[in-house]
Amino acid sequence: MSGNIQLLSDTLAEAKAENRAALIAYLPAGFPTVDGGIEAIKAVFDGGADIVEVGLPHSDPVLDGPVIQTADDIALRGGVRIADVMRTVREAHAATGKPVLVMTYWNPIDRYGIERFTEELAAAGGAGCILPDLPVQESATWREHADKHGLATVFVVAPSSRDERLATITAVGSGFVYAASLMGVTGTRESVGREAADLVGRTRAATDGRELPVCVGLGVSNAAQAKEVAGFADGVIVGSAFVKRMLDADDEAAGLVAVRELAAELAEGVRRAS
């Protein structure tokens, strides 16, 4: 079975045709429970998200700030496994028909087996993977299997990335490029900053004519910031703000209402003026 990279590309293209950025939400699998995590993803889609990244909880999430680390810890203590991540992707995509990716560090895939992981993700209806710690120079085997199964390979770039690295990543990446707006770990910020716009511009300049969207994450937490980023990026990625809404809720039902409402606010933000 082939994965949904084409659905991902079509979704980003449709947002561009509507003169807006795509809203991409992040939520970890298994948080607060496996079933609750699936319902949370459905809620953010219902609120207006175009794409969702499902986080594969990790015991040492080097890129993730304290909010996502807390959620990952809850999921891991709940016994979440890769099979639960695949189930989350499958049920979220089946219920909404929208693109769902997995964001994961490389070690769990390496231990699980690349062929097994890509085959199962494609069978679940997944659109691809975001791999923040996989060096592009060591990604050939992964990309071979991902391509075979119709899955996007999304690499992460940062303000520190040199133009040569940007050119290498945009030459072999697919789906979109994840531009980390700031150095450091994930988390909400008071301001997204000018570095993000500069990084998007440099990344686009390195694509050598390829139509590879550039989506910005790390720090966006409200509609005003979403609007700012939508002014120069193809997609706005929001993670910690959604997770915090779930953590702060009195119960799971209240959490679902909270993330649906946040998605609706952010969806308005990304609809920039003509």
N, C-alpha and C positions, 0 to 999 in steps of 0.2 A: 504494500500500500504506500502511496506517495503522500508526503506531508504537504503542508499548506503554505509554502513560501509564496505561491502566486496570490493567495488570498491576502497575505501580508502586504505584498507589493501593490495589489489593487486597492487595498484600504488606504495606504499612504497616498496613492495617486488620486483617489477620490477626494481626500481631504484637500490636497493641493488644488484640485479642480474647483473646489468650493472656496478657494482663497483663504484657507485656514490651515493651522497646524493640526496634526493628529494628537489626540490625548491618549497617552500610554500610561497605564497604571501598573504598579507593582504590589503584589501581596505574596507572602510566603505560604507554601503549602503546609497543611497541618496546623494552621493558626486561625482561631484558637483551638480548633479540632480539625480533622480532615473534612468532615461534613460542613463545619462552620466556615472553613476556608473556601470551599466550593460556593457556598451561598454568598460569601463576601464578594467573590469575583463576579457572580451573576449580578449582584447589587451595583457594583461599579459600572458594569456594562449597561445596566438599566438606567443608571444616572447619566450616561453619556460618554463613557470611555470607548475609544475605538479599538484599542489593543490592550491586552493584559500580559504582563510578565509574571510568571509563577516562579517564586524563589524556591530553590532546593535548599532547605535549611542545612547549615554547616556549623560544625563545632568551633571553627576558627575563621569567621568571616572577616577577612582583613580589610575589605572595602566598605563594610557596613558599619554604620554608627550605632550608638547605644539603643535606639528605638528598635531597629530591625534585629539587632543582637538579642534583645529581650524576647521578641516574637519568635526568633529562631530557637531560643532556649526552651520556650514553652512547647514548640512543635517537637523538638527532639526529646524532651521529657515525656511527651505524649506518645512517643514511639514511632514517629513518622519515618517512612521508608521511601525508596525510589518508586516502588509500586504505587504508593499513595500520591506521589507527584504525578505519575502517569494518569492515575485515575482522576486527579484534579483537572489536568489538561483535557482529558477525554470528556468529562461531564460538563465542564465549563464551555468547551467548544460545541458540544452537541446541543446544549441548551440555548446557545446564542447565535451559532453560526459565524462567530467572529474569531479573528486570529489570536492565538494564545501561544506564547513562547515560554521557554524555561530559561531562567537565569541561574547559572551555577558555576561554582569553582571547578577546576579541572579534575582534582583528585577523585571525587565521587564517580565521574565518568570513567576515568582510567581504571578504577577498581572494578566497576560494573562491567566494563567492556564496551568499546566504541560501537561495534556493530550491533550489539544487543540494545544499547541505549538508543541509537538512532532509529533502529527498526521499530522499537516499542513507541518512541515518541511520534514517529510518522503514523503508526497504526492508531494512536490516540487522537490523531487530528492536529498535532502540534505544528506550528509554523517555523520553528527553529530554536536556536539557542543563542543566548548572550553569554560570552565566555571572558570575563574580565581579567583572568590571570593566565590565559593560554597565549604564549608568545606566538606571534604570527609566523615566525620562522620555523616553529615546531608544529604547525597546524595542518600540514598536508594530509596526514592520514585521517584526521577528523573531517576535513573538508571533502575528502573523497567519499566518505560514507554519508555525510550530510547531503552532498549533491545527489548521490545515488537514491536517497530517500526523500528528496524534495524538501529539504530543510534549509533555512537560512543560517548563516554563520555571521553573527554580529560581534564585531570587535569593539573594544572601548579605547577611546583616545582621550588625552588630557591636555591641559594648557602647556604642559612640559614636553609634549610630543613634538619632535622635530619634523620638518617638512618631508624628509626622506621616509620617516616611519609612516607618516600620513599617506604618502604615495603608495607604500607597500600594502598598507591595510586596505585602502580603498580599491586597490587592484584585485584583491582576492576575497574581500568581505562580500557579504550579500545581505539582502533585506534592508538594512540601514546601518549607519555608523552611530554608535552610542558615544556622544560627546559629553564627558564629565566636565561640568562647568567650572569646577573648582578643584584644586589639589586637596587631598584629604579624604575622609570617609563620608558616607552618606549622612543625610540629616537635613532638617529644614534650615534655611538661612534668612537673615533679614533682607539681603539683597543678592540677586543672582550675579550681578557684576558684568563689567565689560569684557572680561576674559572670555566669557562664553561666546559672545558675538565674534570676537577675533578668531577663536578656535573653529567655529562653524565656517567662517570665511576661508580660513587656511585649509580646512578639510575639503571644502567644495573645490578649491583651486587645485587640490591634489588629485581629484577624481579623473582627470584626463578625459573629460567628455562623458564619463559614465553617469547615468542618472541614478545615483545612490543617495537616498535621503540621509540627512544628518539630523538626529534627534538629541535633545539636550536633557540631561538629568543631573541630579545632585543639587538639592537646595530649594526646588520649587514647592511651595506649600499653600499658595492662595491664588485667587483669580487674577490679581494684579500682576503677580510674578509670571503667571501663565501667559498673560497677554504680552508682557515684555518679551518673553522668550519666543512666543509665536510670531513676533515681528521679524525674527531672523532665522528661525529654525523650522524644519519640516515636521518635527514632533516635539511634544513636551512630555517628559517622563516624570512621574510623581510616585514616590514610594513611601518615605517615612511619614508624610502627612496622613496617608491612608492608614498606615499601621498604627499611628498614634491615636487616630479616631477610634480604632478598635480597642486599643489598650485602655483608653480613658472611659469607654462606655460602661455603664452599670451592668449590662448583660449583653448576650450575643444579639438579641433582637434590636437593642438600642444601637449596637455597633453597626448592624446592617443599615439601619436608617441613616446613621452618621456618615458612612462611606458613600452611600447613594447620594446624599445631599452634597458632599464635597465634590463628587464626580460631576454633579450638575453645575456647581459653581465654576469648576475648572473648565468644563466644556464650554461655558459661556466665555471664559477668558481666552481660550485659544481661537475663538472666532474673530480674528482681527478684521479691521475695517478694510474695505476695498481700496 
